[in-house]
Amino acid sequence: MLGDLIGEVQGQDTGRRVLAAEAGHVVVEVSFEGTGTYYGIAVSGFGTYDSELRPDGTLLGEGQGVDMTADGQTITWQGRGIGHFTEGGGTSWRGSLLYSSASAQFERLNGVVGLFEYEVTPDGKSTGKFYEWK
């Protein structure tokens, strides 16, 4: 069941690279940066994920990143999700996140599995929400 809202993020793709393109098997690496909040505390960050086009037309994604407060406190995350193409060429994602932080402000995240909803427009702008999985 979805629990408390962990945070929200707005981002922009900063780079894309094809890692594989053989006989219908396509893997694309996407780098992005953005701003948002964790439990109401402002952060900025960046990350990278690989997106594999599966035979049924869905996308399998895996990624990692880091978010930081203005005073240098960090949260790292690793995620995995399933996506699909939306009308107009964007993507929509759902998946899970595992967090790690040495910051007292964010230590609560060390024991949380996060669930995300993430939307990406064709021009690489993104919005996401992250919830605790209860």
HELIX and SHEET records of a PDB file:
HELIX    1   1 ALA A  104  GLY A  111  5                                   8    
SHEET    1   A 9 LEU A   2  GLU A  22  0                                        
SHEET    2   A 9 HIS A  25  TYR A  38 -1                                        
SHEET    3   A 9 ILE A  41  LEU A  53 -1                                        
SHEET    4   A 9 LEU A  59  MET A  68 -1                                        
SHEET    5   A 9 THR A  74  PHE A  85 -1                                        
SHEET    6   A 9 THR A  91  SER A 100 -1                                        
SHEET    7   A 9 VAL A 113  VAL A 120 -1                                        
SHEET    8   A 9 LYS A 125  TRP A 133 -1                                        
SHEET    9   A 9 LEU A   2  GLU A  22 -1                                        
END                                                                             
